[in-house]
Amino acid sequence: MCEVRVGSGWYLLLGLMIAGIVPGCGDAGPVREPAPVKGKVSYRGTPLTKGMVTFQSESGAPGIGQIQADGTYSLTAIVGPNSVMVVNREPDPGPQAPDSERRQIEAKKAAAEASKSVVPPKYSTPASPLKFDVKSGENTADFDIK
């Protein structure tokens, strides 16, 4: 009769087989390498003084940066092609206490006008015409919106 003995060689062989199989079991997806991006945003040649810049890659989370008083921004974005969105709204003047109905209507109209986007709305959507290809390492992306 034949005796089967399981020794340490068997476990080593089993471990190597599993190690060879496991990496092929699933796809980790694309590598999402982040890279710093800085730049300046202006509208018709004048730097924007507030707002947000968003870089959206096809394969990762968005990179969002606040526009500073001098028009500059900085953020971290995913390497590769990105759509760029710029949101810049004038501040809402807030609630006011007009003493007549006519003044209330005027105040509401003024508040609606004041909160409109400074830049054309097409630049603040995912379908924005602004694009930037983020590379590994530091990037500079300046935009002058017309």
C-alpha positions as CSV (number, residue, x, y, z in Angstrom):
1,M,0.0,0.0,0.0
2,C,1.2,3.5,-0.8
3,E,1.5,6.1,1.9
4,V,1.0,9.8,1.0
5,R,2.9,12.2,3.2
6,V,2.2,15.9,3.1
7,G,5.4,17.8,3.9
8,S,6.6,21.4,4.0
9,G,7.3,21.2,0.2
10,W,3.7,20.7,-0.5
11,Y,2.7,23.9,1.4
12,L,5.5,25.8,-0.4
13,L,4.1,24.6,-3.7
14,L,0.5,25.4,-2.7
15,G,1.6,28.9,-1.6
16,L,3.4,29.6,-4.9
17,M,0.4,28.4,-6.8
18,I,-1.9,30.7,-4.9
19,A,0.5,33.6,-5.3
20,G,0.5,33.1,-9.0
21,I,-3.3,32.9,-9.2
22,V,-4.2,35.8,-6.9
23,P,-2.7,38.7,-9.0
24,G,-4.7,37.6,-12.0
25,C,-8.0,37.5,-10.1
26,G,-9.0,41.1,-10.3
27,D,-8.1,44.3,-12.0
28,A,-7.0,47.1,-9.7
29,G,-8.0,49.7,-12.3
30,P,-6.0,52.5,-13.8
31,V,-3.3,54.1,-11.7
32,R,-4.5,57.4,-10.4
33,E,-1.4,59.4,-9.9
34,P,-1.9,62.9,-8.3
35,A,0.1,65.9,-9.3
36,P,0.1,69.5,-8.1
37,V,-1.3,72.2,-10.4
38,K,-1.1,75.9,-9.9
39,G,-2.1,78.8,-12.2
40,K,-4.0,82.0,-12.7
41,V,-7.6,82.5,-13.9
42,S,-8.7,85.7,-15.5
43,Y,-11.8,86.9,-17.4
44,R,-11.2,89.1,-20.4
45,G,-7.7,89.9,-19.2
46,T,-8.7,90.8,-15.6
47,P,-7.7,88.3,-12.8
48,L,-10.7,86.8,-11.0
49,T,-10.6,87.6,-7.3
50,K,-12.7,84.8,-6.0
51,G,-14.3,81.5,-6.9
52,M,-13.3,77.9,-7.4
53,V,-11.4,76.0,-10.1
54,T,-12.2,72.2,-10.5
55,F,-10.1,69.7,-12.5
56,Q,-12.1,66.6,-13.3
57,S,-10.3,63.6,-14.7
58,E,-12.0,60.6,-16.4
59,S,-10.6,58.2,-13.8
60,G,-10.6,59.9,-10.4
61,A,-11.8,62.4,-7.8
62,P,-11.9,66.0,-8.7
63,G,-9.2,68.5,-7.7
64,I,-10.6,71.7,-6.3
65,G,-8.8,74.9,-5.6
66,Q,-10.0,78.3,-4.3
67,I,-9.2,81.4,-6.4
68,Q,-7.2,83.9,-4.4
69,A,-7.5,87.7,-4.5
70,D,-4.8,87.9,-7.2
71,G,-6.4,85.3,-9.5
72,T,-4.1,82.4,-8.5
73,Y,-5.2,79.0,-7.4
74,S,-3.5,75.7,-6.5
75,L,-4.8,72.2,-6.3
76,T,-3.9,68.5,-6.8
77,A,-5.4,66.7,-9.8
78,I,-5.1,63.3,-11.4
79,V,-2.5,62.9,-14.1
80,G,-4.0,62.8,-17.6
81,P,-6.7,64.7,-19.5
82,N,-8.9,66.9,-17.3
83,S,-12.0,69.0,-17.8
84,V,-11.6,72.3,-16.1
85,M,-14.5,74.2,-14.5
86,V,-14.4,77.8,-13.2
87,V,-17.2,79.0,-10.8
88,N,-17.1,82.7,-9.9
89,R,-20.2,84.3,-8.5
90,E,-20.7,87.8,-7.2
91,P,-21.7,87.6,-3.5
92,D,-25.4,87.7,-2.5
93,P,-25.8,90.9,-0.5
94,G,-27.9,88.9,2.1
95,P,-31.2,89.7,3.6
96,Q,-32.2,93.3,3.8
97,A,-35.0,94.9,5.8
98,P,-36.9,97.1,3.3
99,D,-39.9,99.0,4.8
100,S,-42.3,98.5,1.8
101,E,-43.4,95.8,-0.6
102,R,-41.8,97.7,-3.5
103,R,-38.5,97.8,-1.8
104,Q,-38.7,94.0,-1.0
105,I,-39.3,93.3,-4.6
106,E,-36.4,95.5,-5.6
107,A,-34.1,93.9,-3.0
108,K,-35.0,90.4,-4.2
109,K,-34.3,91.4,-7.8
110,A,-31.0,93.0,-6.8
111,A,-30.0,89.9,-4.8
112,A,-30.7,87.6,-7.8
113,E,-28.7,89.9,-10.1
114,A,-25.8,90.1,-7.7
115,S,-25.5,86.3,-7.4
116,K,-25.1,85.7,-11.1
117,S,-21.9,84.2,-12.5
118,V,-19.3,86.6,-13.6
119,V,-17.9,84.1,-16.2
120,P,-20.2,82.6,-18.8
121,P,-22.1,79.6,-17.4
122,K,-20.6,77.1,-19.9
123,Y,-17.3,77.3,-18.0
124,S,-18.9,76.1,-14.7
125,T,-20.3,72.7,-15.9
126,P,-18.6,69.3,-16.6
127,A,-19.0,70.1,-20.3
128,S,-16.7,73.1,-20.0
129,P,-14.6,73.8,-23.1
130,L,-11.5,74.3,-20.8
131,K,-9.2,71.3,-20.8
132,F,-5.8,70.6,-19.4
133,D,-3.5,67.6,-19.6
134,V,-1.9,67.1,-16.2
135,K,1.6,65.6,-16.3
136,S,3.6,64.0,-13.5
137,G,5.4,66.5,-11.4
138,E,4.4,70.2,-11.1
139,N,2.0,71.8,-13.6
140,T,1.1,75.4,-14.4
141,A,-2.3,76.0,-16.0
142,D,-3.3,79.6,-16.7
143,F,-6.7,80.4,-18.1
144,D,-8.0,83.6,-19.7
145,I,-11.7,83.2,-20.2
146,K,-13.2,85.3,-23.0
